[in-house]
Amino acid sequence: MKVSIIIPCHNEEECINKYYDAMRPVRQKLDVDFEYIFVDDGSTDKTLDLVKALALKDSEVRYVSFSRNFGKEAAIYAGLKNSTGDYVGLMDADLQDPPEMLLEMYEGLQSGEYDCVGCRRTTRKGESKIRSAFARMFYRLINKMSDVEIVDGARDYRLMTRTMTNAVLELSERERFSKGIFSWVGFKTKWLEYKNTERVAGKTKWSFSGLTKYAVNGIEDFSTAPLKFNLILAISLFVSSLAFTVFDIVWWCLGNAMYEWFIITPIMLFVAALLAVGLVVIGEYVKKIFREVKARPIYLVRETDADLDRNADIKITCDDYTVSDTKETDKIDA
């Protein structure tokens, strides 16, 4: 058994050694082969030098260094591509992801019941009220608009089986939103809750504008709901045109004078409704193109009969009968 831990880094020179020291007691409790994969995302400080120093003194430390800053999503993907473990995890170097929880995550996967054990924070202590409010609003919005559920407070901090890791890698889209991808591939996930932990050192690299762009990208990647706006607009314009027409007829029947804008307004609204309908049709084709360009796999396999250990003694207990899969049992009477 081997565990790979991916640590995306961008200007984290103040955190690298503190992270490594905090991980050492956790590493010692894991009786497995282990590898750290530090992904240097174009750091301009001494992050890479410190990682190299760790690699020289510890053979379990590996690293990938980018030519420039490509963003955390690219760093996560590069780490997954370079991982070799049976279990693959993601952590931040700033120790906002408590290292000791890795032990519970590992035990959760060892049971065989889950394919992923992830962490979600139940508080946002240390964040500004405005930022926290926008974060909660984002999760409510995307869960209403998206086909997949993204757990509120979910972190990238998680440990996955190799099967799930390979499934994530099958989604090779350029514009990546990992939280959505982890949900889209499915698989059984167990969530561990914890209170928010502030950075051990340094400052966050996520600005408010950067987080906003990241949130919008997530909605665009996992929802075609914005394309339905034109349909709502078309219906509204058509209803308004019809209402103005009825109003004009009633107004004229009452013997009132007809003004030019009385006649022009419903005509303009009707023409606008026709244009909006045209955009609806175009939007449907754009939606199909969007899904095809993503090139996401049509299906993903969790396991097959090839994974079955036929020498194992499997017992399945149901309400009406019990099945024991042993060499002596070739027939089941239900």
BELNOR-V622374 format. One line per field, one symbol per residue. phi: phi as a letter, one per 20 degrees, with the letter a starting at -180 (. if undefined). psi: psi as a letter, one per 30 degrees, with the letter a starting at -180 (. if undefined). burial: I if it has 16 or more other ideal C-beta (glycine too) atoms within 10 Angstrom, else O. Layout:
BEGIN
phi->???
psi->???
burial->???
END
This chain:
BEGIN
phi->.cdddecfcbldffdgffffffegffffeeebfbbecedeemfddegfffffffffecfeecbcdefbfdoffffffffffefcffdcccbefemfdggffffffffffffneddbcdcceeccgoeffffffffffffffffeeeededffnfdffaccffffgfffffeeffedcggffgfffnmecddddbegdfgfamcfeeeffffffffffffffcbdggfegfffffffffffffffffffffgffenefeegffefgffffffffffffffffffffffffgfffflfffbcdeacffefefeeedcdddfdbdddecfeddcdde
psi->kkkkkkjkkjhhfffeeeeeeffeeeeffjillkkkjkjjihkgbgeeeeeeeeeefjffkllkklfajfleeeeeeeeeefkglekklklkfggfjjeffeeeeeeeefffflfkjlkkkflhkflleeeeeeeeeeeeeeffflflkjkkgklfjlklleeeeeeeffiglejkjeeeeeeefblkkkkkklkkklkflalkfjleeeeeeeeeeeeefgkgefffeeeeeeeeeeeeeeeeeeeeeeeefgglkklefeeeeeeeeeeeeeeeeeeeeeeeeeeeeeeeeehkkelkkellfffkjffljkkkkleflkkjilffjfkkj.
burial->OOIIIIIIIIIIIIIIOIIIOOIOOIIOOOOOOIIIIIIIIIIOOOIIOIIOOIOOOOOOIIIIIIOOIOIIIIIIIIIIOOIOIIIIIIIIIIIIIIIOIIOOIIOIIOOOOIIIIIIOIOOIOOOOOOOOOOIOOIIOOIOOOIOIOIOOIIIIIIIIIIIIIOIIOOIOOOOIIIIIIIIIIOIOIIIIOIOOOOIOOOOOIOOOOOOOOIIOOIIOIIIIOOIOOIIOIIOOIIOIIOOIIOOIOOOOOOOOOOOOOIOOIIOOIIOIIOOIIOIIOOIOOOOOOOOOOOOIOOOIOOOOOOOOOOOOOOOOOOOOOOOOOOOOOOOOOO
END
